[in-house]
């Protein structure tokens, strides 16, 4: 599509797509995140485009970013969607619930994906496709990884009991979600979980557990007409349960340099080219927009090579935090500046605002020639009602902010 785009942050997308229901109601935590981080797309929308968000706090924040960083992104509020005929929609991810929501706001049906198109997206978001792609990416000794799509109780039990540690995944769930870590015992809890997931999603994805050294990703863009192109690297961090915590804000060259401490640059480059080919074939005509493939550097003590690339931990057929971080770094930071982008949650109202004010005072923002050089900057407005935050800390302050 050409022309102006209207960007939408709907982080409940993974849950909504898994449900497949147009009347899906996200849990309160996901709705809170969608509200608090509604303006996050301004960092990747691009000049002349718009973001869908309520007007409260948003207009002042956009004005501040325009003055400080030259950002030229417009605001469209929900009541204005019906009059936004000149825009095409670019959500975090497409699902039936979002389609229904936009129709209820007055969007033209012709501007939205068809029900059949969304069903195809759901089909290819199934983790069984990532498992199949993983097998195709085992090019040489610098690659590792296995994943199995298991459909019966006997298969589930055998896999779990046959390994000291294993990981079971729901085929349709968000990255870092729908996971069940197992310790060799097929307990009644694990059995019940597998039965529920198998009944609703056809089976369970089963994987060995690897010694992880680093999380990273390759980010791509699909034109929706059969071509998927590489757009950048993402070096990120997850918590013990696999949930996303934040991204390093580094140039593509610096990410590649860090990865090359473990594996040859040539292996990384070959993987990039192979993924462009495989993803173009698999989903190049199914989805349009950004997507990412999560990967790991794994450690094999006493073996050669001792570090290998797990080339396909997840495929995210949607926008993701790695692309947000890449856009922040490439568009709004000084060329030699580095830092971290973080997402955080505060349980009590008022805590997010207090921490925002503390960090703004502790790590003063320095902007030079319209680019961030060092300090703290919130990526979204923060109010006394906020519970979720998104921010960057650059320069020498990055490690101090953790």
C-alpha positions as CSV (number, residue, x, y, z in Angstrom):
1,X,0.0,0.0,0.0
2,X,1.1,3.6,-0.6
3,X,0.1,6.9,1.0
4,X,-0.3,7.8,4.7
5,X,-0.4,5.1,7.3
6,X,-2.2,5.0,10.7
7,X,-0.2,3.0,13.2
8,X,-1.9,1.2,16.1
9,X,-0.3,-0.4,19.2
10,X,-2.3,-3.5,20.1
11,X,0.0,-5.6,22.3
12,X,-2.9,-8.0,23.0
13,X,-2.5,-9.2,19.4
14,X,-0.9,-12.5,20.1
15,X,-3.6,-13.5,22.6
16,X,-6.3,-12.3,20.2
17,X,-4.9,-14.2,17.3
18,X,-4.6,-17.3,19.3
19,X,-8.3,-17.1,20.3
20,X,-9.4,-16.4,16.7
21,X,-12.5,-14.7,18.0
22,X,-13.6,-11.3,16.7
23,X,-15.3,-10.6,20.1
24,X,-12.1,-11.4,22.0
25,X,-11.7,-9.4,25.2
26,X,-8.0,-8.9,26.3
27,X,-7.1,-9.3,30.0
28,X,-6.9,-6.0,32.0
29,X,-3.1,-6.1,32.0
30,X,-2.9,-6.1,28.2
31,X,-5.5,-3.3,27.9
32,X,-3.5,-1.3,30.4
33,X,-0.3,-1.8,28.3
34,X,-2.2,-0.8,25.1
35,X,-3.3,2.4,26.8
36,X,-0.1,3.3,28.5
37,X,2.1,2.7,25.5
38,X,-0.3,3.8,22.8
39,X,2.2,6.3,21.4
40,X,5.0,3.8,21.0
41,X,4.5,3.7,17.2
42,X,5.6,7.3,16.8
43,X,9.2,6.0,17.0
44,X,8.8,3.8,13.9
45,X,5.8,5.4,12.1
46,X,7.9,7.9,10.0
47,X,7.2,11.5,9.1
48,X,3.8,12.3,7.7
49,X,2.1,9.2,9.2
50,X,-0.1,9.1,12.2
51,X,-0.7,7.1,15.4
52,X,-4.1,6.1,16.9
53,X,-4.3,7.2,20.5
54,X,-6.6,9.2,22.9
55,X,-5.8,12.9,22.9
56,X,-5.1,13.1,26.7
57,X,-1.3,13.6,27.2
58,X,-0.6,12.5,23.6
59,X,-0.7,15.9,21.9
60,X,1.6,17.6,24.4
61,X,4.1,14.6,24.1
62,X,4.1,14.8,20.3
63,X,4.7,18.5,20.4
64,X,7.6,18.0,22.7
65,X,9.1,15.3,20.5
66,X,8.7,17.6,17.4
67,X,10.5,20.4,19.2
68,X,13.3,18.2,20.5
69,X,13.9,15.6,17.7
70,X,12.1,17.0,14.7
71,X,9.5,14.2,14.8
72,X,6.6,14.8,12.3
73,X,4.0,12.3,13.3
74,X,0.3,13.2,13.6
75,X,-2.3,12.1,16.2
76,X,-5.6,10.4,15.2
77,X,-8.1,9.8,18.0
78,X,-10.6,6.9,18.0
79,X,-13.6,9.1,17.0
80,X,-11.6,10.4,14.0
81,X,-11.0,6.9,12.5
82,X,-14.2,7.2,10.4
83,X,-12.8,10.3,8.8
84,X,-9.3,8.9,8.2
85,X,-10.1,7.7,4.7
86,X,-6.7,8.7,3.4
87,X,-4.8,6.3,5.7
88,X,-4.0,2.6,5.4
89,X,-3.8,0.8,8.8
90,X,-0.6,-0.5,10.2
91,X,-1.2,-2.2,13.6
92,X,1.3,-4.1,15.8
93,X,-0.4,-7.2,14.4
94,X,-3.6,-8.0,12.6
95,X,-6.3,-10.2,14.2
96,X,-10.1,-10.6,14.0
97,X,-10.7,-8.6,17.2
98,X,-8.8,-5.5,15.8
99,X,-10.6,-5.8,12.5
100,X,-14.0,-5.7,14.3
101,X,-12.9,-2.8,16.5
102,X,-11.8,-0.7,13.5
103,X,-15.1,-1.5,11.7
104,X,-17.0,-0.3,14.8
105,X,-15.0,2.9,14.7
106,X,-16.2,3.5,11.1
107,X,-13.2,2.2,9.1
108,X,-14.1,1.1,5.6
109,X,-14.1,-2.7,5.2
110,X,-12.1,-2.3,2.0
111,X,-9.2,-0.8,4.0
112,X,-9.0,-3.9,6.2
113,X,-7.7,-7.5,5.7
114,X,-10.3,-10.1,4.8
115,X,-11.4,-12.8,7.2
116,X,-9.7,-15.3,4.9
117,X,-6.5,-13.3,5.0
118,X,-6.5,-13.2,8.8
119,X,-7.1,-16.9,8.9
120,X,-4.0,-17.4,6.7
121,X,-2.0,-15.2,9.0
122,X,-3.2,-17.3,12.0
123,X,-2.2,-20.5,10.2
124,X,1.3,-19.3,9.5
125,X,1.8,-17.9,13.0
126,X,1.4,-21.5,14.3
127,X,4.8,-22.5,15.9
128,X,4.8,-25.7,13.8
129,X,6.0,-23.6,10.9
130,X,8.9,-22.3,13.0
131,X,9.8,-25.9,13.9
132,X,9.8,-26.8,10.2
133,X,11.9,-23.8,9.2
134,X,14.4,-24.6,12.0
135,X,15.1,-27.9,10.4
136,X,15.7,-26.2,7.0
137,X,18.2,-23.7,8.6
138,X,20.7,-26.3,9.9
139,X,23.3,-25.4,7.3
140,X,26.6,-26.6,9.0
141,X,28.3,-27.2,12.4
142,X,27.7,-23.6,13.5
143,X,24.0,-24.1,13.8
144,X,21.9,-26.1,16.3
145,X,18.3,-26.5,17.5
146,X,15.4,-29.0,17.4
147,X,11.7,-28.5,17.8
148,X,8.9,-31.1,17.5
149,X,5.2,-30.7,16.9
150,X,3.7,-33.5,19.1
151,X,0.0,-34.4,19.1
152,X,-0.6,-37.3,21.5
153,X,-0.3,-37.8,25.3
154,X,2.1,-40.6,24.7
155,X,4.4,-38.3,22.7
156,X,4.2,-35.5,25.3
157,X,5.0,-37.9,28.2
158,X,7.9,-39.6,26.3
159,X,9.5,-36.3,25.4
160,X,9.3,-34.8,28.9
161,X,10.4,-38.0,30.7
162,X,13.2,-38.6,28.2
163,X,15.1,-35.4,29.1
164,X,16.4,-33.8,32.3
165,X,15.1,-30.4,31.0
166,X,12.7,-29.6,28.3
167,X,10.4,-26.8,27.1
168,X,6.8,-27.2,25.9
169,X,5.1,-24.3,24.0
170,X,1.6,-23.6,23.0
171,X,1.6,-23.4,19.2
172,X,-0.3,-20.1,19.2
173,X,0.9,-17.6,21.9
174,X,3.1,-14.6,22.2
175,X,6.9,-14.7,22.1
176,X,8.0,-15.6,25.7
177,X,4.4,-16.7,26.5
178,X,2.5,-20.0,26.5
179,X,5.6,-21.8,27.8
180,X,5.9,-24.7,30.2
181,X,9.4,-25.5,31.6
182,X,9.7,-29.2,32.5
183,X,12.2,-31.0,34.8
184,X,11.9,-34.6,33.6
185,X,8.7,-35.4,35.3
186,X,5.4,-35.6,33.5
187,X,3.3,-34.2,36.3
188,X,-0.5,-33.9,36.5
189,X,-0.2,-30.2,35.9
190,X,1.9,-30.6,32.7
191,X,-0.5,-33.4,31.6
192,X,-3.5,-31.1,32.1
193,X,-1.8,-28.2,30.3
194,X,-0.9,-30.4,27.3
195,X,-4.4,-31.7,27.1
196,X,-5.9,-28.2,27.1
197,X,-3.4,-26.8,24.5
198,X,-3.7,-29.9,22.4
199,X,-7.5,-29.8,22.3
200,X,-7.6,-26.1,21.3
201,X,-4.5,-25.8,19.1
202,X,-4.0,-29.3,17.7
203,X,-0.8,-30.2,19.6
204,X,2.2,-29.0,21.6
205,X,5.6,-27.8,20.5
206,X,8.4,-29.6,22.4
207,X,12.0,-28.5,22.5
208,X,15.2,-29.4,24.4
209,X,16.6,-26.7,26.7
210,X,19.9,-25.2,25.6
211,X,22.7,-23.3,27.4
212,X,21.9,-19.8,26.2
213,X,24.7,-17.2,25.9
214,X,22.8,-14.4,24.1
215,X,19.4,-13.6,22.7
216,X,19.3,-11.9,19.3
217,X,17.0,-11.6,16.3
218,X,17.0,-10.7,12.6
219,X,14.3,-8.3,11.6
220,X,12.6,-8.3,8.2
221,X,9.9,-6.5,6.1
222,X,7.5,-8.2,3.8
223,X,6.0,-6.3,0.9
224,X,3.0,-8.6,0.8
225,X,3.7,-9.5,-2.8
226,X,6.2,-12.3,-2.2
227,X,9.4,-10.5,-1.2
228,X,10.8,-10.4,2.4
229,X,13.9,-8.3,3.0
230,X,16.3,-8.0,5.9
231,X,16.1,-4.7,7.8
232,X,18.4,-5.1,10.8
233,X,19.6,-6.9,13.8
234,X,18.2,-6.9,17.4
235,X,20.2,-7.8,20.5
236,X,17.8,-8.2,23.4
237,X,17.4,-9.5,26.9
238,X,14.8,-11.8,28.4
239,X,14.0,-12.7,32.0
240,X,14.3,-16.2,33.5
241,X,10.9,-17.2,32.2
242,X,11.6,-16.0,28.6
243,X,9.7,-12.7,28.9
244,X,11.1,-9.7,27.0
245,X,12.9,-7.1,29.1
246,X,14.8,-4.8,26.8
247,X,17.0,-4.1,23.8
248,X,20.5,-2.9,23.3
249,X,20.6,0.2,21.2
250,X,23.5,-0.5,18.9
251,X,24.3,-0.1,15.2
252,X,23.9,-3.2,13.0
253,X,27.7,-3.3,12.7
254,X,28.1,-3.3,16.5
255,X,25.6,-6.1,17.0
256,X,27.4,-8.2,14.3
257,X,30.7,-7.5,16.0
258,X,29.4,-8.7,19.4
259,X,27.9,-11.9,17.8
260,X,31.2,-12.6,16.0
261,X,32.9,-13.1,19.4
262,X,31.0,-16.5,19.4
263,X,30.4,-17.5,15.8
264,X,31.9,-16.5,12.4
265,X,30.4,-13.5,10.7
266,X,30.1,-15.6,7.6
267,X,27.7,-17.9,9.3
268,X,25.5,-15.0,10.3
269,X,25.5,-13.6,6.8
270,X,24.6,-16.9,5.3
271,X,21.7,-17.3,7.7
272,X,20.5,-13.8,6.8
273,X,20.4,-14.6,3.1
274,X,18.8,-18.0,3.6
275,X,16.1,-16.5,5.8
276,X,15.2,-13.9,3.1
277,X,14.7,-16.8,0.7
278,X,12.8,-19.1,3.0
279,X,10.6,-16.3,4.4
280,X,9.8,-14.9,1.0
281,X,8.7,-18.4,-0.1
282,X,6.8,-19.2,3.1
283,X,5.0,-15.9,4.1
284,X,5.9,-13.3,1.5
285,X,2.4,-13.2,0.1
286,X,0.6,-13.9,3.5
287,X,1.6,-10.8,5.4
288,X,2.7,-7.2,4.8
289,X,4.9,-5.3,7.2
290,X,7.6,-6.0,9.8
291,X,8.3,-9.4,11.2
292,X,11.1,-10.9,13.2
293,X,12.9,-14.2,13.8
294,X,14.2,-14.7,17.4
295,X,17.5,-16.6,17.7
296,X,20.0,-17.6,20.4
297,X,23.8,-18.1,20.7
298,X,24.0,-21.5,22.5
299,X,27.0,-22.9,24.4
300,X,28.2,-26.5,24.1
301,X,31.0,-26.9,26.7
302,X,33.8,-29.2,25.6
303,X,32.6,-29.5,22.0
304,X,33.7,-27.9,18.8
305,X,32.4,-25.4,17.9
306,X,31.6,-24.5,21.5
307,X,29.1,-21.8,20.4
308,X,26.4,-22.2,17.8
309,X,23.4,-20.3,16.4
310,X,19.9,-21.5,17.2
311,X,18.5,-19.8,14.1
312,X,14.7,-20.0,14.7
313,X,13.5,-19.9,18.3
314,X,10.3,-18.0,17.3
315,X,8.9,-16.3,14.2
316,X,6.8,-13.2,15.0
317,X,4.6,-12.3,12.0
318,X,4.0,-8.8,13.4
319,X,5.8,-5.7,14.6
320,X,8.1,-6.3,17.6
321,X,10.3,-4.4,20.1
322,X,13.4,-5.3,18.1
323,X,12.2,-3.1,15.2
324,X,11.2,-0.4,17.6
325,X,14.7,-0.4,19.0
326,X,16.3,-0.4,15.5
327,X,14.2,2.6,14.5
328,X,15.0,4.5,17.7
329,X,18.8,3.9,17.2
330,X,18.9,4.6,13.5
331,X,16.6,7.6,13.3
332,X,16.9,9.4,16.6
333,X,20.3,8.7,18.1
334,X,23.7,10.1,17.3
335,X,25.7,7.7,15.1
336,X,28.2,6.8,17.8
337,X,25.7,6.8,20.7
338,X,24.7,3.6,22.3
339,X,22.3,2.6,25.1
340,X,19.4,0.5,26.1
341,X,15.6,0.5,25.5
342,X,13.5,-1.0,28.3
343,X,9.9,-1.9,29.0
344,X,8.8,-1.9,32.6
345,X,5.8,-2.5,34.8
346,X,4.8,-0.9,38.1
347,X,2.1,-2.5,40.2
348,X,0.9,0.6,42.0
349,X,-0.5,3.7,40.4
350,X,1.9,6.6,40.9
351,X,5.1,4.5,40.9
352,X,5.7,4.8,37.2
353,X,5.4,8.6,37.3
354,X,7.7,8.8,40.3
355,X,10.4,6.6,38.7
356,X,10.1,8.5,35.4
357,X,10.8,11.8,37.3
358,X,13.7,10.2,39.2
359,X,15.4,9.0,36.1
360,X,14.8,12.2,34.2
361,X,16.6,14.0,37.0
362,X,19.3,11.4,37.5
363,X,20.2,11.0,33.8
364,X,19.7,14.4,32.1
365,X,18.9,14.1,28.4
366,X,21.5,15.5,26.0
367,X,20.5,16.2,22.4
368,X,23.0,17.3,19.8
369,X,22.0,18.4,16.3
370,X,18.6,16.9,16.8
371,X,19.9,13.5,17.9
372,X,20.0,11.8,21.3
373,X,23.6,11.6,22.6
374,X,23.1,10.6,26.3
375,X,20.6,10.5,29.1
376,X,17.1,9.3,29.8
377,X,14.1,9.7,27.5
378,X,10.6,8.2,28.0
379,X,9.2,6.9,24.7
380,X,5.6,7.6,25.8
381,X,3.9,10.1,28.0
382,X,3.8,9.0,31.7
383,X,0.9,10.0,34.0
384,X,-0.1,9.2,37.6
385,X,-2.3,6.5,36.2
386,X,0.4,4.8,34.1
387,X,1.6,1.3,35.1
388,X,3.7,0.5,32.0
389,X,6.7,2.5,30.8
390,X,8.9,2.4,27.7
391,X,12.2,4.4,27.8
392,X,15.8,4.7,26.6
393,X,18.9,5.5,28.5
394,X,22.0,6.3,26.4
395,X,25.6,6.9,26.9
396,X,27.5,6.1,30.1
397,X,24.3,6.2,32.1
398,X,22.8,3.1,30.4
399,X,24.3,0.5,32.8
400,X,23.6,2.8,35.8
401,X,19.9,2.9,35.0
402,X,19.3,-0.9,35.4
